[in-house]
């Protein structure tokens, strides 16, 4: 199946209808299995070092192929969730240690990008859960890597079990490196799938039939989770701790929670498509994202805000037009008054 045949038309439409630049970034889940330590795209695995340059060349070919179709990228990450394949073998992925990634970026991928005219792309390190940040930023002590990497890409799945202070510490040590949340998605798990090292934003449904993957329409708990993750009160908010972007994993899925090759989980998305009825539904996560994005335009700068209430979460920005935007989220069951 040609994934690009389906992706490219939608990307072109997005570029045409968007009043602002659509900033695209890409990553890979795995190299072809013949390049890996195991002959499989899933399972605990890593890339054979003799294929480091070959794999870097794959990225170049990917970028050139899209460029021929008029689609240009803003940024890249070298691997989606490099820590997962080291601890979890159920998903399509490929593991990297920080030291292996240091070698690959400095000796292979970054030089290849520069040599082929892609040196201006924003290279983001990690692209995994924030519990990995303290270990991975250590390799930024390398001068060559620091010159190659522009920022950190983070996933939200262990935010419930890791302190937001990790982000403050990363910014203090490397203030010139931006941070974005590159993946978030509510997940519903039938039974026990993930081990103790990979606690996620999930709702466990042990009584649920794994083949019953239907999406729950109108689940406002998911929408509230999104808003909280983006704009929580200043002492615990990703927006207030140097994160400058937040991205959902899925743009749209079907009523069955897919396409999804991992049967134990059912994903959600801002838009759910009912192909049979030829209609679609905007989920609460759609409005959760819009609660912020429709007001906070690109180029906005965060300013201080104190709501005076633990249950009233908020974040404030100054837009490029010099408009002050305050976004609030009441987590209490009753109205909050001054």
C-alpha positions in Angstrom: 0.0 0.0 0.0 1.3 3.4 -0.9 0.8 5.6 2.1 2.1 8.7 0.2 -0.7 8.2 -2.3 -3.2 9.0 0.5 -1.1 11.6 2.4 0.0 13.9 -0.3 -3.5 15.0 -1.6 -4.6 15.9 1.9 -1.3 17.8 2.6 -1.7 19.8 -0.6 -5.3 20.7 0.3 -4.2 21.8 3.8 -1.5 24.0 2.2 -4.1 25.5 -0.2 -6.8 26.4 2.4 -4.6 27.4 5.3 -4.2 31.2 5.7 -0.8 30.6 7.3 2.2 28.4 6.5 1.6 24.8 7.3 4.7 23.6 9.1 5.3 19.9 8.4 7.7 17.7 10.3 8.4 14.0 9.7 9.9 11.0 11.3 10.2 7.3 10.9 8.9 4.4 13.0 11.5 1.9 11.7 14.0 1.1 9.0 13.3 -1.8 6.6 13.8 -5.0 8.5 16.8 -6.1 6.5 18.7 -3.1 8.1 17.9 -4.1 11.7 19.4 -6.4 14.3 16.2 -8.5 14.1 14.5 -9.5 10.8 11.2 -7.8 11.7 9.7 -4.4 11.8 8.3 -5.0 15.3 10.0 -6.2 18.4 13.0 -4.9 20.5 15.4 -3.9 17.8 18.0 -1.4 16.6 19.7 -0.4 13.4 22.8 -2.2 12.3 25.7 0.4 12.2 26.8 -0.6 8.7 23.5 0.8 7.5 23.6 4.2 9.3 24.4 6.1 6.1 22.0 4.0 4.0 19.2 4.9 6.4 20.2 8.6 6.3 20.0 8.5 2.6 16.4 7.2 2.9 15.5 10.4 4.7 17.0 12.4 1.8 15.0 10.4 -0.8 11.9 11.0 1.3 12.4 14.7 1.4 13.2 14.9 -2.4 10.1 12.8 -3.3 7.8 15.1 -1.4 9.6 18.2 -2.8 8.8 17.0 -6.3 5.1 17.1 -5.3 5.4 20.7 -4.0 5.5 19.6 -0.3 8.3 21.0 1.8 9.1 20.2 5.4 9.9 22.5 8.3 11.5 19.9 10.5 12.5 16.3 11.2 13.1 13.9 14.1 15.5 11.1 13.5 13.2 8.4 15.2 9.8 8.1 16.7 10.0 6.9 20.3 13.6 5.6 20.3 13.2 4.3 23.9 10.2 2.1 23.1 12.0 -0.6 21.2 14.4 -1.0 24.0 11.7 -1.8 26.6 8.7 -2.8 24.5 8.5 -5.1 21.6 4.8 -4.9 20.6 5.0 -1.9 18.3 6.6 -1.0 15.0 9.6 0.9 16.1 13.4 0.9 16.3 15.5 1.5 19.4 18.4 3.9 19.9 20.5 4.7 22.9 21.5 8.4 23.2 25.1 7.5 22.3 24.0 5.7 19.1 21.8 8.6 18.1 24.7 11.0 18.7 26.9 9.1 16.3 24.1 8.7 13.7 23.2 12.4 13.7 26.8 13.8 13.7 28.3 11.4 11.3 25.4 10.5 9.0 22.1 12.3 9.0 23.0 15.9 9.6 25.9 15.9 7.1 23.6 14.3 4.5 20.9 16.9 5.1 23.4 19.7 4.7 25.0 18.2 1.6 21.6 17.9 -0.1 20.3 21.4 0.7 18.2 20.5 3.7 20.5 22.0 6.4 17.8 24.6 7.3 15.3 22.0 8.5 14.7 22.0 12.2 16.2 18.9 13.7 14.4 17.8 16.9 16.0 15.3 19.3 14.2 12.6 21.3 10.6 12.5 20.0 9.7 10.4 23.0 8.2 10.7 26.5 9.6 13.4 28.7 10.9 11.0 31.3 13.7 10.4 28.8 14.7 14.0 28.7 17.3 14.1 31.5 19.2 11.2 29.9 19.0 12.4 26.3 20.0 16.0 26.8 23.4 14.8 28.2 24.5 14.2 24.6 24.0 17.9 23.8 27.3 18.5 25.5 28.8 17.4 22.2 29.5 20.6 20.2 28.8 19.0 16.8 25.5 17.6 17.9 24.5 20.9 19.6 25.1 22.6 16.3 22.9 20.1 14.4 19.9 20.0 16.8 17.4 22.8 17.1 15.1 21.5 19.7 13.4 18.7 21.6 10.3 16.8 20.6 8.2 15.4 23.4 5.3 12.9 23.9 2.7 13.2 26.6 2.2 9.6 27.6 4.2 9.6 30.8 3.3 13.2 31.9 1.1 11.8 34.7 4.1 10.1 36.3 6.9 12.6 35.6 7.5 16.1 36.9 7.1 19.1 34.7 10.3 20.4 36.3 12.2 18.3 33.8 11.3 20.8 31.1 12.5 23.8 33.2 15.8 22.0 33.8 16.2 21.3 30.1 15.6 24.9 29.2 17.9 26.2 31.9 20.7 24.0 30.5 20.0 24.6 26.8 18.0 27.8 26.5 18.6 28.0 22.8 16.8 24.7 22.1 13.0 24.9 21.7 10.6 22.3 22.9 7.4 21.1 21.3 5.0 18.3 22.1 5.1 16.3 18.9 2.5 13.6 19.9 -0.5 13.2 22.1 -3.5 10.9 21.8 -6.1 9.5 24.2 -5.9 5.7 24.2 -8.2 3.0 25.6 -6.6 -0.3 26.5 -8.4 -3.6 26.7 -6.6 -5.5 29.4 -2.9 -4.9 30.4 -0.6 -4.0 27.5 2.1 -1.7 28.7 4.6 -2.4 31.4 5.5 -0.2 34.4 8.1 1.7 32.5 5.6 2.9 29.9 2.6 4.3 31.8 0.4 6.2 29.4 -2.6 8.5 29.2 -4.9 5.6 28.9 -8.2 4.3 30.3 -8.0 0.6 31.1 -11.0 -1.4 30.1 -10.2 -5.0 31.2 -13.8 -6.0 30.7 -13.9 -4.7 27.1 -13.7 -7.1 24.2 -10.4 -6.3 22.3 -12.3 -6.6 19.0 -14.8 -3.9 20.1 -12.7 -0.9 19.0 -15.5 1.6 18.6 -14.7 5.2 19.4 -16.6 6.8 22.2 -18.2 9.9 20.7 -18.5 13.0 22.8 -16.1 12.0 25.5 -15.3 15.3 27.2 -12.8 13.8 29.6 -10.4 13.5 26.6 -11.1 17.1 25.6 -10.4 18.3 29.2 -7.1 16.3 29.3 -6.0 18.1 26.1 -6.8 21.5 27.5 -5.1 20.8 30.8 -2.0 19.5 29.1 -1.6 22.7 27.0 -2.7 25.4 29.5 -2.4 24.1 33.1 -1.7 26.5 35.9 1.7 28.2 35.8 3.3 25.8 38.3 2.5 22.7 36.2 1.8 23.7 32.6 3.7 22.6 29.5 2.8 26.0 27.9 4.3 27.7 31.0 7.4 25.6 30.9 9.0 26.6 27.7 7.0 24.4 25.3 6.1 26.3 22.2 4.0 23.8 20.3 1.5 20.9 20.8 0.6 18.4 18.2 -2.1 15.6 18.1 -1.1 12.2 16.8 -4.2 11.6 14.7 -6.0 14.0 12.4 -8.9 11.7 11.7 -9.9 8.1 12.4 -12.9 5.8 11.7 -15.6 4.8 14.1 -13.7 1.6 14.8 -10.7 3.5 16.2 -8.5 2.9 13.3 -6.8 2.2 11.0 -4.9 0.6 13.9 -2.7 -2.5 13.6 -2.3 -2.8 17.4 -5.5 -4.6 18.5 -5.2 -4.0 22.2 -5.7 -0.3 21.9 -8.4 2.0 20.6 -7.3 5.5 19.7 -9.3 8.7 19.5 -8.9 11.7 17.2 -10.2 15.3 16.9 -12.3 14.1 13.9 -14.1 10.8 13.6 -15.2 9.7 10.2 -18.4 7.7 9.6 -17.7 6.5 6.0 -21.0 4.6 5.8 -23.1 7.7 6.5 -20.7 10.0 4.6 -20.3 12.3 7.6 -17.8 13.2 10.2 -17.9 14.3 13.9 -15.8 16.8 15.7 -14.7 15.2 19.0 -14.1 17.1 22.3 -10.4 16.9 21.6 -11.0 19.0 18.5 -12.5 21.8 20.7 -9.8 21.2 23.3 -7.1 22.1 20.8 -9.2 24.9 19.3 -9.8 26.4 22.7 -6.1 27.5 22.5 -5.1 27.5 18.8 -7.9 29.7 17.5 -6.7 32.5 19.7 -2.9 31.9 20.2 -1.5 32.6 16.7 2.1 31.6 15.6 4.6 34.1 16.9 2.8 34.7 20.2 4.8 35.1 23.3 3.8 33.8 26.7 3.3 36.4 29.5 2.8 35.8 33.2 -0.6 34.9 34.6 -1.8 34.0 38.1 -5.4 32.8 38.3 -5.6 32.7 42.1 -7.3 29.3 42.1 -5.9 25.8 41.9 -9.0 24.6 40.0 -8.8 27.5 37.4 -6.0 26.7 35.0 -4.8 29.4 32.7 -2.1 30.7 30.4 -1.6 34.1 28.8 0.0 35.3 25.5 0.9 38.5 23.7 0.1 37.9 20.0 2.2 39.5 17.1 -0.6 42.0 16.8 0.0 43.1 20.4 -3.3 41.5 21.6 -3.3 39.9 25.0 -4.9 36.5 25.0 -5.9 34.7 28.2 -7.1 31.1 27.9 -8.8 29.6 30.9 -10.0 26.1 31.9 -12.1 25.5 35.0 -11.5 22.0 36.3 -13.9 22.4 39.2 -17.4 21.1 39.1 -18.9 24.5 39.8 -18.3 28.0 38.4 -15.2 29.8 39.8 -15.9 33.5 40.7 -13.5 36.2 41.6 
